[in-house]
C-alpha cells in the first residue's frame, strides 16, 4: 500500500462563488461560468496542516480481514458483527444479509457484492479487489482498527487536486525527480518552477481540471473495478508517483459533518436540496447524522463526478 504526504496549505479553497439565479434564469452568465449547487456556495478557505493519505481505497477482501479480527476478539468495538457487515454485501449461502435474530457473532462463509449484474463473491472473483462500499460508521471503525482516521473534506480536496495535477505534469516531464520522502505539493512546486508559477495557483482553484479521463464514472463499468495498486502492473517504486484513485467506482467518506459554509443561502429554485439535510447547529462537533462524501461512484454522471467542488452527503 502506498501513502503520499502533503505539506498542507493555509487556505485551501472549497466551493464556488455564489450563483446569481437571476442570471441563470436570463442566460446572462459570464464566459467560463461553472454551475454549482447551493451547498457549494459561497466558497470558503480552510487551513490544512501537513498530513499523509493512503492513495487507494480499502477493498472488500481487506475489509473482510477486519471483520475476522473483530469476530476473533483481536479488534474491540462496541458494535456487533451485524452492524459492521456492509449492506452492499449479501451472504450467498442464505441469500440474505444477517439479521439481528441470527447468531450475529458468526460471519457468513461466503459473501457476494450486490450489483446490477449479479452478486460476485468477494473470495473467488475480482470483487475481492473492488473498493468496499460501507457506511461512515463502518469506515471509521476500519480506520480506527488500523490506527488511522478518515480525511477531512479539505484534506481530501487538497490531496486530489494536487495529485491529479502532479500526475498530469509528471507524464510529460522529461525527467521525474519524485521521491516519496518529499511532500507531493512541494514536488508539484518543483514541476511548476520552470513556468514561474506555484502549485497553489492551480490547486486552490475552485475546481479540478486534471481529473483522469478514464475514471470509473458514468457507467464506464456497471460495477466497481479493482483497485489499481493491486493490479499486476501497479507502480510500487518509491521514486515513482504511485497510482491513486480519488474519483470513481465508489464515493469516499470524509470525517467532515455536512453543514453549510458561512453565508449559505438556499436556492430559490430548489430550496430543500441541501437545507433539509443539514443537522441542527447544536450537533456540530458531536455525533452528526450526515457526513460529506467525495469522488463519485461508477453510476455517477461525469459532469458531477469530475467537478470536485460538488459536495454529496449520506447518513452515516
C-alpha positions in Angstrom: 0.0 0.0 0.0 1.3 3.5 -0.9 1.0 6.6 1.2 1.6 10.1 0.0 2.5 13.0 2.3 1.4 16.7 1.9 2.8 19.8 3.4 -0.6 21.3 3.6 -1.7 24.9 2.7 -3.0 27.8 4.8 -6.0 28.5 2.5 -7.4 25.6 0.5 -10.5 26.8 -1.4 -13.7 24.8 -1.1 -16.8 25.5 -3.1 -17.7 28.0 -5.8 -18.6 31.7 -5.8 -22.4 32.1 -5.3 -24.5 31.7 -8.4 -26.7 34.5 -9.4 -30.1 32.9 -10.0 -31.4 35.9 -11.9 -28.5 35.5 -14.3 -29.2 31.8 -14.5 -32.8 32.4 -15.4 -31.9 35.0 -18.1 -28.9 33.2 -19.5 -26.6 36.2 -19.0 -23.8 34.2 -17.3 -20.2 35.2 -17.9 -17.9 33.1 -20.1 -16.4 30.2 -18.1 -19.1 30.1 -15.6 -19.2 26.8 -13.6 -22.6 25.8 -12.1 -22.7 24.7 -8.5 -25.4 23.6 -6.1 -26.3 25.8 -3.2 -24.2 23.9 -0.6 -21.1 24.7 -2.6 -21.5 28.5 -2.1 -20.1 30.8 -1.1 -16.6 29.5 -1.4 -14.6 29.2 1.7 -10.9 28.9 2.7 -9.8 26.2 5.0 -6.3 25.8 6.5 -4.9 22.3 6.0 -2.0 21.1 8.2 0.6 18.5 7.0 -0.9 15.1 6.6 -0.4 11.7 4.9 -3.1 9.8 2.9 -3.4 6.3 1.5 -3.6 6.6 -2.2 -6.1 3.7 -2.8 -9.4 2.8 -1.2 -9.9 -0.3 1.0 -11.0 -3.4 -0.8 -13.7 -6.0 0.0 -11.0 -8.5 0.8 -9.2 -6.2 3.2 -12.5 -5.3 5.0 -13.3 -8.9 5.5 -9.9 -9.4 7.2 -11.0 -6.6 9.6 -14.3 -8.4 10.3 -12.4 -11.6 11.1 -10.3 -9.7 13.6 -13.5 -8.4 15.2 -15.0 -11.9 15.3 -11.9 -13.4 16.9 -11.7 -10.7 19.5 -8.5 -9.1 18.2 -10.4 -5.9 17.4 -12.6 -4.5 20.2 -15.7 -2.5 19.1 -19.0 -1.7 20.8 -20.8 -2.6 17.6 -21.7 -6.2 16.7 -20.7 -8.0 13.5 -24.2 -7.3 12.3 -23.5 -3.6 12.5 -20.1 -3.9 10.8 -21.0 -6.2 7.8 -21.6 -3.8 4.8 -25.2 -3.7 3.4 -23.5 -3.8 0.0 -22.7 -7.5 0.7 -25.1 -10.5 0.6 -24.5 -13.8 2.4 -24.5 -16.1 -0.5 -25.3 -19.4 1.3 -28.6 -17.9 2.6 -29.1 -15.2 0.0 -29.7 -12.5 2.6 -28.0 -10.1 5.0 -27.6 -11.4 8.5 -30.4 -10.4 10.8 -30.3 -9.4 14.5 -32.3 -12.5 15.3 -29.5 -14.7 14.0 -26.2 -15.5 15.7 -24.5 -12.2 15.0 -21.1 -13.3 16.4 -20.5 -15.5 13.4 -19.6 -14.3 9.9 -21.0 -16.0 6.8 -18.7 -18.3 4.9 -19.2 -16.6 1.6 -20.3 -13.0 0.7 -21.2 -11.5 -2.6 -21.3 -7.9 -3.6 -24.7 -6.5 -4.7 -24.5 -5.2 -8.3 -27.0 -4.8 -11.2 -25.4 -7.7 -13.0 -25.2 -10.3 -10.1 -23.5 -10.9 -6.8 -19.9 -11.9 -7.4 -18.1 -13.5 -4.4 -15.5 -11.5 -2.5 -13.5 -14.7 -2.2 -13.4 -16.3 -5.6 -13.8 -13.3 -8.1 -12.1 -10.0 -8.8 -14.7 -8.4 -6.4 -12.2 -9.1 -3.6 -10.2 -6.3 -5.2 -13.1 -3.9 -5.6 -13.3 -0.9 -3.2 -15.7 -1.8 -0.4 -18.9 0.1 -0.1 -19.6 0.8 3.6 -21.3 3.2 5.9 -19.4 6.1 7.6 -19.6 4.2 10.9 -18.0 1.2 9.3 -15.3 3.2 7.5 -14.4 4.9 10.8 -14.2 1.6 12.6 -11.9 0.2 10.0 -9.6 3.3 10.1 -9.5 3.1 13.9 -8.5 -0.6 13.7 -5.6 0.5 11.5 -4.7 3.3 13.9 -5.7 5.9 11.3 -8.7 8.2 10.6 -10.8 9.4 7.7 -9.6 12.6 5.9 -11.5 15.8 6.3 -13.2 17.3 3.2 -10.4 19.9 2.9 -7.7 17.3 3.2 -9.3 15.1 0.6 -9.8 18.0 -1.8 -6.2 19.2 -1.5 -4.9 15.7 -1.9 -7.0 15.0 -5.0 -6.3 18.3 -6.8 -2.6 18.2 -6.1 -2.2 14.5 -7.1 -4.1 15.0 -10.4 -2.0 18.0 -11.5 1.2 16.4 -10.4 0.4 13.2 -12.2 -0.5 15.1 -15.4 2.7 17.0 -15.4 4.9 14.0 -14.5 3.7 12.2 -17.6 5.0 15.0 -19.8 8.1 15.9 -17.8 11.4 15.0 -19.4 12.7 13.8 -16.0 10.8 12.9 -12.8 12.5 13.7 -9.5 9.7 12.5 -7.4 10.6 10.9 -4.0 8.1 9.6 -1.5 10.1 11.4 1.2 9.1 14.8 -0.3 5.5 16.1 0.3 3.6 15.9 -3.0 2.6 19.6 -3.0 6.3 20.6 -2.7 7.1 18.2 -5.5 4.4 19.9 -7.6 6.0 23.3 -6.9 9.3 21.9 -8.4 7.5 20.7 -11.5 5.9 24.2 -12.0 9.0 26.2 -11.1 10.1 26.3 -14.8 6.8 28.0 -15.6 7.3 30.7 -12.9 4.3 29.6 -11.0 3.5 27.5 -7.9 1.1 24.6 -7.1 -1.3 26.8 -5.1 -2.1 28.9 -8.2 -3.7 25.7 -9.7 -4.7 23.6 -6.7 -6.5 26.4 -4.9 -8.8 27.0 -7.9 -12.4 26.1 -7.0 -12.4 23.1 -9.4 -10.1 20.4 -10.6 -9.1 20.5 -14.3 -7.0 17.4 -14.2 -9.3 14.5 -13.2 -8.4 11.3 -15.2 -10.5 10.8 -18.3 -10.6 7.1 -17.6 -12.2 7.4 -14.1 -14.9 4.7 -13.5 -17.9 7.0 -13.6 -21.0 7.3 -15.8 -21.3 3.5 -16.1 -17.9 3.1 -17.7 -18.3 -0.2 -15.9 -21.6 -1.4 -14.3 -19.8 -2.1 -11.1 -16.7 -1.0 -9.2 -13.3 -2.0 -10.7 -10.2 -3.5 -9.0 -8.0 -1.1 -7.0 -5.1 -0.1 -9.4 -2.4 -0.5 -6.8 -3.3 -4.2 -6.5 -3.0 -4.9 -10.2 0.0 -6.8 -11.7 1.3 -3.7 -13.5 0.9 -1.4 -10.4 3.6 1.2 -9.8 5.3 0.5 -6.4 8.6 2.2 -6.8 9.2 4.7 -4.0 10.8 7.1 -6.6 7.7 7.0 -8.9 4.4 8.7 -8.4 2.1 5.9 -7.2 -1.2 5.0 -8.7 -4.0 6.7 -6.9 -7.8 6.6 -7.0 -9.8 9.7 -5.9 -12.6 9.6 -8.4 -14.8 6.8 -9.5 -16.1 3.3 -8.5 -17.4 4.3 -5.1 -18.0 7.5 -3.2 -15.3 8.2 -0.5 -16.2 9.1 3.1 -14.7 12.1 4.9 -14.9 12.9 8.6 -16.5 16.3 7.8 -20.0 16.8 9.0 -22.5 18.1 6.4 -23.1 21.7 7.4 -23.4 24.9 5.2 -20.5 27.2 4.5 -20.7 30.6 6.2 -23.0 32.8 4.3 -25.0 29.9 2.8 -28.3 30.8 1.1 -30.7 28.1 0.0 -31.5 28.0 -3.7 -34.7 29.8 -4.6 -35.3 27.2 -7.4 -34.7 24.2 -5.1 -34.7 25.4 -1.5 -34.8 22.0 0.1 -31.9 20.5 -1.9 -29.4 20.9 0.9 -31.2 22.8 3.7 -33.4 19.8 4.6 -30.4 17.7 5.3 -28.2 20.0 7.5 -28.1 18.7 11.0 -29.2 21.1 13.9 -26.4 23.5 14.8 -26.2 22.0 18.4 -24.9 18.7 16.9 -21.8 20.4 15.3 -18.6 18.7 16.5 -20.5 15.8 18.0 -22.2 12.8 16.5 -24.0 14.2 13.5 -26.2 12.3 11.2 -24.9 13.4 7.7 -21.3 13.5 6.5 -19.7 14.8 3.3 -18.7 12.2 0.7 -16.4 13.0 -2.3 -15.3 11.4 -5.5 -18.2 9.9 -7.3 -19.2 6.3 -8.0 -19.4 4.1 -11.1 -23.1 5.3 -11.6 -22.4 9.0 -11.0 -22.8 11.3 -14.0 -19.4 12.6 -15.2 -20.5 16.2 -15.0 -20.9 15.7 -11.3 -18.0 13.4 -10.5 -15.4 15.4 -12.5 -16.3 18.7 -10.7 -14.7 18.4 -7.3 -16.5 21.2 -5.7 -19.6 19.0 -5.7 -20.5 18.1 -2.1 -22.5 15.0 -1.7 -23.6 13.6 1.6 -25.2 10.5 3.2 -26.4 9.4 6.6 -23.5 7.8 8.4 
